[in-house]
Amino acid sequence: MIQLHNVSLAYQQGASALSNINLSIGKGDFVFLTGPSGAGKTSLLRLLYRALDPSRGQVLIDGQNITNIPAFQIPYLRRSIGVVFQDFKLLPNRTVFENVAITLEVLGWGRGDISKKTMHILKQMGIESKYDHMTQRLSGGEQQRVALARALVNDPKILLADEPTGNLDDANKNQILSIFKDANCRGTTVVVATHDRRLIEQSHMRLVTLIKGEIVEQMEKETTGSDQNL
């Protein structure tokens, strides 16, 4: 599903953001990216939805080298990728419902289906009562839930999340992790960048650690008894 071959990324000033990254993430995998601030987690995510181009190497999604696709095809690539940005990137003059529904509108869904699916995901996130609120009037945690709903509403093939639980308390973090796991069980490949060690330890998922732009450690998902019985 996702492959990076000898990928490096340098800033304009010449400083290295990523160096010689080799990473393979299979279809249906759930992977945490971790490491200190400035380790390259966000840069790696941005390569995967073609917000950045590598200085060297190849980034493949479903076997296609996305660094070679022309600019007009990038929006089509992103239709199958849900992204939860660290700064949310919500539309400030739109309601919660409109911020989430816009994903389905772009994909050409009918009005009735848009309404049904949007309200369903808002209910999953526990913010259905806020559907007609303007996003700029929501708390940080509520805005984060709207961003999650927008990323998941079309059941994307790939979900990329950058610090998705940063403004949530422990109970809500557990709920968000459960939602990610549910999406993963439905076939979505999930990649989450996070500093939250408690979240990582609770999940028992595959872990990739970055330090100064290099992968220094990879740990596979812990196998539980329930996993073995699947």
C-alpha positions, 0 to 999 in steps of 0.5 A: 500500500505505502512504500518509501525507497531511499527517500531523503528530504532537504529544506531549501537551506540545505538542512535535512528533514528526512534521510534515506528512509526505507519503509513499507506499510501494507494494506490494512496496517496500523502504524504509529510514527513517534519521535521527538519534535523535529524528528521528521514525522510531519514531513513524512506524512506530507510526502504521502499525500504529495504536499511535499516532494522528496529530494531523492527516492521514491514514494509509492502508493498502491504501486504508483510512484506519486512523485511522478504524477502531474499536478492535476492528478494530485486531487484525485490521489487525495480522494482516497487519503483522509488527513487529520492536520495538527492545526485542523485546517477547518473552514472557519465560516462554515458549520460543523456539518458543512466542514465534514460534508464537503468531502462527500460533495467533492466526491459527487455524493447525493444530498440525502446520502451526504446528510446521512453519512455526515450525521453518522460520523458526527454521532460517532465523534460525539458532536452530533449536537454541534452540527449547526455550530460554526467551527470557530466557536468550538473548543480545541477538542471539538475542533479536533473531532470535526477534523477527524470526522472530515478525514473519516467520512468517506471511509478512505483507503489511507488515514494519516493523522498528525497528533490527533489526540493532542487536545483530548483528555484520556477518556476521549483519547481512548474513544478516538483510538477506538474509532481509528481501530474500527476504521482499520478493521474495515480495511483502512490503512492507518498511519498516526504521528504522535508523541503520546506514549500512553496511546502507543502503549495501549494500542499494541500496534506497529511502531516506527521511531524517527530521530533527526530524520532517520528511522532508528527503530521499528517494532511490530504489532504485539500479537494477542490471543484475540489476534491469533484467533482471527 
